[in-house]
Amino acid sequence: MKYGIWRHENALGNSAEHTIALAKHIERIQDEDPIIYVEKDFQKYMAMCIPKITEDRIKFFDPHIIKEFDRYGPGKLGEWVNTHLATNEEYKDVHLPYVYAYKLPAYNGMWEDLPADPDITLKFPYETYNNKFNIPSKAIIIQVREQGTYWKRIDGANCEPDRFVNPTTFKNIALYYADRDYKMIRIGDPNQTPFPSHENIIDLAMNSESTVLDDLYAISESSIFLSCDSSIWPMAGGMKKNLILSNVTSALNKKCIVDWLPKETSIVHFKELVNGRRMDNDINLLINSIETLLNRSE
């Protein structure tokens, strides 16, 4: 069968949401011949982590058809799907997450679907990966949601400001552990401010040649992933890697966004409301969480 991993706003986190749900769906129905369509390279890299999905099973949507979406806009999403996908000979039988399906077939691809059976673990495609940046194993990975980064189609880079954090806290955590001889890797948007220079800190986000595939490799080989409330953190949950999801606001009124995470490998910290403002998690809280997961791994 054919499937699509696609987001109207090109969101990394929601693309990961659909990836995990699709992995469960393919396993659930025992589809032996799945083909996955994507728009972006990062969606391809995520799909490559679905068990039994090889690179040759992933195709790209026609960019000319995707470009038509920009002309329709989000208010006419259904009209775009029905006009340009549902009537297209190649795409008319592509299953999309049901929020996007309209006249197309659908799969259960939303946050609320992630706890459903079967249990499945995403697997990084080691057999085709070249670790050309010498990304070390057992590193602590950090991802920061900094103001003005992670631009999204339609939404821009400044939506949901409560999710932004002060990067200084995370830079200080990186230095704290780097000084203790831990390997630290910062991943994410290249528009973020650089991390401190240190022999034990790799600022992969500042490497213009790195991709989300390298980020996924770093996570798959990590001891801990300290993430903010954005980007590819769901992939760490799907891989069942040690995850500290910090400064969460997106799930305050939609707990299903985080309720599916494996309890034994995940720690979730919400932003607290203080005098009408959502406050960043304290550095000591985050360090204590890192220590908790380090001790569990010993």
Order of alpha helices (4+ residues) and beta strands (2+ residues): beta-alpha-beta-alpha-beta-alpha-alpha-beta-alpha-beta-beta-alpha-beta-beta-alpha-beta-alpha-beta-alpha-beta-beta-beta-alpha
